[in-house]
Amino acid sequence: LGHSVSFQWVPSHCGVTGNEMADSMAEKAHESPQKVLAPFTKSDICSRVAILGKSTATSLWKEDINQSSSLKNIDPHLRFRVPRGLKRRREAVLHRIRLKVAYTNYYLHLIGKLESPNCSVCGTIEDIQHILLQCTSYDGQRKQFLQDIRKSPGSPLTIQHFLGPWNNEDCALNTTKALLRFLTATGLDKRL
């Protein structure tokens, strides 16, 4: 291959004056009862805070007594990631939908902003489930969503198809993008 390899023997550092002095100082430092604290760098602190924050959040999430939380049902292991490059408004809509605090008639009624929680088309309560799964106003866009996620039209559609949990990150990303297209096509991205 045209390479030449040679080995060279290097004698140990024993007997080298500077090295003997460094070894002696290191030994004295180990035997000394006095502790010398090395300061943390800013990046050390940031790294440790991030690790501590993540472990604390995870343990609180696991210990939460409200096991019926809608977010726990769709993302039990906190694996959801927002697609890169998403505008803040669209990201906020995604999070509101996942937390069931999107501006549906039901939610607006719940917080006292609307008189009726009902859908103006169907007459039933308009919540996230109704909008994503049942409202006849969005049948065409829902059909496209099914095609986007490669789900056969005959099988039943559930809230998990829209919001998770999914089998893997690729599926999560593709479905989230399909959901965003659904929201744009229906105009719900501006309303919710």
C-alpha positions in Angstrom: 0.0 0.0 0.0 3.0 2.3 -0.1 3.2 2.9 3.7 6.3 2.4 5.8 5.8 1.6 9.5 8.6 1.8 12.0 8.7 1.4 15.8 10.9 3.4 18.1 11.6 2.5 21.7 11.4 5.4 24.1 13.0 4.9 27.6 10.7 5.5 30.6 10.6 8.8 32.4 12.4 7.4 35.5 15.4 9.4 36.4 14.3 12.4 34.4 14.7 15.4 36.8 11.5 17.3 35.9 9.4 14.1 35.8 10.7 12.9 39.2 9.8 16.3 40.7 6.3 16.2 39.1 5.7 12.6 40.4 6.8 13.7 43.9 4.4 16.7 43.9 1.5 14.5 42.7 2.2 12.0 45.5 2.2 14.7 48.1 -1.0 16.1 46.8 -2.7 12.7 47.1 -1.5 12.3 50.7 -2.5 15.9 51.8 -5.7 16.2 53.9 -6.3 19.6 52.3 -8.9 19.5 49.5 -8.4 21.7 46.4 -11.7 22.4 44.6 -11.5 22.8 40.8 -14.2 25.2 39.6 -16.8 24.2 37.2 -16.9 25.8 33.8 -20.0 27.3 32.4 -20.5 24.4 30.0 -20.0 21.9 32.9 -22.8 23.7 34.9 -25.1 23.8 31.9 -24.6 20.2 31.1 -25.2 19.1 34.8 -28.3 21.3 35.0 -29.7 19.8 31.8 -29.1 16.3 33.0 -30.7 17.1 36.4 -33.6 18.8 34.8 -34.3 15.9 32.5 -34.1 13.3 35.2 -36.3 15.4 37.6 -38.9 15.9 34.8 -38.9 12.3 33.9 -39.4 11.1 37.5 -42.2 13.7 38.1 -43.8 12.5 34.9 -43.7 8.9 36.0 -44.9 9.7 39.5 -47.8 11.9 38.4 -51.0 10.7 40.0 -53.1 12.0 37.2 -52.6 9.0 35.0 -55.6 9.9 32.8 -53.8 12.9 31.4 -54.5 13.2 27.7 -50.8 13.9 27.0 -49.8 10.7 28.9 -52.1 8.7 26.7 -50.6 10.0 23.4 -46.9 10.4 24.6 -46.3 8.2 27.6 -42.5 8.4 27.3 -42.2 12.0 26.2 -40.7 11.2 22.9 -42.6 13.6 20.7 -40.4 16.1 18.8 -41.6 19.0 16.8 -40.4 19.0 13.2 -37.5 21.3 12.6 -38.1 24.7 11.1 -41.7 24.9 12.2 -43.1 28.4 12.7 -43.9 29.3 16.3 -47.6 29.7 15.7 -47.9 26.2 14.1 -45.9 24.7 16.9 -48.2 26.3 19.4 -51.2 24.9 17.7 -49.7 21.4 17.7 -49.0 21.7 21.5 -52.5 23.0 22.2 -54.1 20.1 20.3 -51.9 17.6 22.1 -52.8 19.1 25.5 -56.5 19.4 24.6 -56.5 23.2 25.1 -56.9 24.1 21.4 -59.5 26.8 20.7 -62.4 24.4 20.0 -65.9 25.5 20.8 -65.8 23.1 23.7 -62.7 24.7 25.2 -63.8 28.2 24.5 -67.1 27.4 26.2 -65.2 25.8 29.1 -63.2 29.1 29.7 -66.3 31.3 29.3 -65.6 32.7 25.8 -68.5 31.0 24.0 -72.1 30.3 24.8 -72.3 26.9 23.3 -69.7 24.1 23.1 -71.4 22.6 20.0 -70.2 22.3 16.4 -72.0 24.7 14.1 -72.3 22.0 11.5 -73.0 18.8 13.4 -74.7 20.1 16.5 -72.6 17.9 18.8 -69.8 19.0 21.2 -66.9 20.3 19.2 -63.7 19.1 20.9 -60.4 17.9 19.4 -61.8 14.4 18.9 -64.8 15.7 17.1 -62.8 17.9 14.8 -60.1 15.3 13.9 -62.4 12.2 13.7 -66.0 13.1 13.2 -66.9 16.5 11.8 -68.4 16.2 8.3 -66.9 19.5 7.4 -63.5 17.9 7.2 -64.3 14.6 5.5 -62.3 15.4 2.3 -59.2 16.6 4.2 -59.5 13.6 6.6 -59.4 11.3 3.6 -56.2 12.9 2.4 -54.7 12.6 5.8 -55.4 8.8 5.7 -53.6 8.6 2.3 -50.7 10.7 3.7 -50.2 8.2 6.6 -50.9 5.2 4.4 -53.8 4.0 6.4 -56.5 2.0 4.6 -59.8 4.0 4.4 -61.9 1.1 5.7 -60.2 0.7 9.0 -61.3 2.8 12.0 -59.5 6.1 12.6 -58.6 6.9 16.2 -57.1 10.0 17.9 -53.8 8.1 18.2 -53.5 8.1 14.4 -53.3 11.9 14.6 -51.5 12.4 17.9 -49.6 9.2 18.8 -48.0 7.3 20.3 -46.3 6.0 17.2 -44.0 3.0 16.6 -40.9 5.1 15.7 -39.6 8.6 15.1 -40.0 8.4 11.3 -43.7 7.5 11.7 -44.1 10.3 14.3 -42.5 12.9 12.0 -44.4 11.8 8.9 -47.7 11.8 10.8 -47.1 15.2 12.4 -46.4 16.7 9.0 -49.6 15.0 7.7 -51.5 16.5 10.6 -50.0 20.0 9.8 -51.2 19.6 6.2 -54.6 18.6 7.5 -54.8 21.7 9.7 -53.7 24.0 6.9 -56.1 22.4 4.4 -59.0 22.9 6.8 -58.0 26.3 8.0 -57.8 25.0 11.5 -54.2 26.0 11.9 -55.4 29.6 12.1 -58.4 28.9 14.3 -57.2 26.5 16.9 
